[in-house]
């Protein structure tokens, strides 16, 4: 009498591993897409100088949004390489390519300063009002009425005693603005600075 063969259950395939691999692949692809979109829209910039104290300090890193339109109160990055005077020389300095300033007035606005306070009349309005500027460091020197032309901005540094801005060089073309600093970049500038300094140190190794 022959011994019956033992029945064996077929082994189940482990379905969890391919599912985890698929999820991981999707996450990696999403991260790559997010990084690509982030890099296309935001540019890391390093602050140099004291013109934006105490909002920004020398050595701070930020991200500038290249797709956002600048508005009053925004901190912007301005390309001044082609900002020249009548003789064809750079109005700021041949060594300065970009400046970081705050937008005080837009196209059609009129602005002036008296007794250390800045007054603004928005385009189409009749009355001036005193700007609330809690970010200002130092007293603002008085300056006469300036009406902002079409496609231009009036910009100033927060550190009013140490800023070379529209009070001296005049309004700047909006087309020269390469990016606007979003509020979240200001809120997390410490973390951004730490990360970008770390990236710089890694790049220096190679």
Secondary structure by P-SEA (a helix, b strand, c coil): ccccccccccccccaaaaaaaaaaaaaaaaaaaaaaaaaacbbbbbbccccccccccccbbbbbbccccccccbbbbbbccccccccccccccccccbbbbbbcccccbbbbccccbbbbbcccccbbbbbbccccccccccccbbbbcccbbbbbbcccccccccccccccccccccbbbcaaaaaaaaaaaaaaaaaaaaaaac
